[in-house]
Amino acid sequence: LSIYTFLTHKQDKCPKEFISSDTNTESFMYLMGCTPEIPHKLTTITWNYNKQLLRELVEQAFKGLIDSKAITKKRLEKIVPKVFFNCKGDPINLTNNKHVDSNESDSIRDFFTNI
């Protein structure tokens, strides 16, 4: 299961997908650092949940780079608003980390535990 598939499909115990199912695959792969190739039409990513869950996703997705000090959490906080937007089209600034147990949080953690 790819991260794109995980995020664009409704997960068990989650009421909706994490990102819009019509998110451009090539843009997503580029913006998440999965490919260096810039798509012909670069589009942003619409996040369907709260800022805390986005923080958890980003920190899990870039955990290896954070642990190796190749990137800092502060740097990721500056990048996220350029990539992720809410359903109203506003850029999302990450909140301070205040984890709250939820099915959605569990789904994110489980996905990254199993890859």
C-alpha positions in Angstrom: 0.0 0.0 0.0 1.5 3.3 -1.1 1.3 6.5 1.0 -0.8 8.0 -1.8 -3.3 5.1 -1.8 -3.4 5.2 2.0 -4.2 8.9 2.1 -6.7 9.0 -0.7 -8.8 6.1 0.4 -11.1 6.0 3.5 -9.5 3.9 6.2 -11.3 1.6 8.6 -12.8 3.6 11.5 -12.1 6.9 9.7 -15.1 8.9 8.4 -13.3 10.2 5.3 -10.0 10.1 3.3 -7.1 12.1 4.6 -6.6 13.9 1.3 -8.9 14.4 -1.6 -9.2 11.3 -3.7 -8.8 13.5 -6.8 -5.3 14.7 -5.7 -3.0 14.7 -8.6 -0.6 11.7 -8.2 2.4 13.3 -9.8 2.0 16.5 -7.8 1.7 14.5 -4.6 4.7 12.4 -5.3 6.8 15.5 -6.1 5.6 17.6 -3.1 6.2 14.7 -0.7 9.7 14.3 -2.0 9.1 10.9 -3.6 10.4 12.0 -7.1 12.6 14.9 -8.3 10.5 15.3 -11.4 8.3 18.4 -11.4 4.9 17.6 -12.9 3.6 19.6 -15.9 0.7 20.9 -13.8 1.8 21.2 -10.1 -1.2 21.3 -7.7 -1.3 21.5 -3.9 -2.7 18.9 -1.5 -6.0 19.4 0.2 -5.9 18.0 3.8 -9.3 16.9 5.2 -8.5 16.7 8.9 -7.1 18.8 11.6 -3.6 20.3 11.9 -2.5 17.9 14.6 -3.1 14.9 12.4 -1.2 16.6 9.6 1.7 17.1 12.0 1.6 13.4 12.9 1.6 12.5 9.2 4.4 14.7 8.3 6.6 13.7 11.2 6.0 10.0 10.5 6.6 10.4 6.8 9.9 12.3 7.4 10.9 10.5 10.6 14.1 9.0 9.0 15.2 12.5 7.8 14.4 14.1 11.2 16.2 11.3 13.1 19.3 11.7 10.9 19.1 15.5 11.3 18.9 15.9 7.5 15.8 18.1 8.1 14.4 19.7 11.2 10.8 19.9 12.4 11.0 23.7 12.2 12.0 23.4 8.5 9.0 21.1 7.9 6.8 23.6 9.6 7.9 26.2 7.1 7.3 23.8 4.1 3.9 22.5 5.1 1.9 25.7 4.4 3.3 25.8 0.8 2.1 22.2 0.2 -1.0 21.5 2.3 -4.2 23.5 2.2 -7.6 23.1 3.9 -10.8 22.6 2.1 -11.3 26.4 1.9 -8.0 26.8 0.1 -6.1 28.3 3.0 -2.6 27.2 3.7 -2.2 25.0 6.8 0.3 26.0 9.5 1.1 23.2 11.8 0.0 23.5 15.5 2.2 22.7 18.4 2.3 19.0 19.0 -0.6 18.0 21.2 -1.3 14.4 20.4 -4.9 13.3 21.1 -5.7 9.6 20.7 -8.1 9.0 17.8 -8.8 6.4 15.2 -7.3 8.6 12.5 -4.1 9.0 14.5 -3.9 5.2 15.0 -4.4 4.7 11.3 -1.4 7.0 10.5 0.8 5.4 13.1 -0.2 1.9 12.0 0.5 2.7 8.3 4.0 3.9 9.0 4.7 1.0 11.4 3.8 -1.5 8.7 5.9 -0.1 5.8 
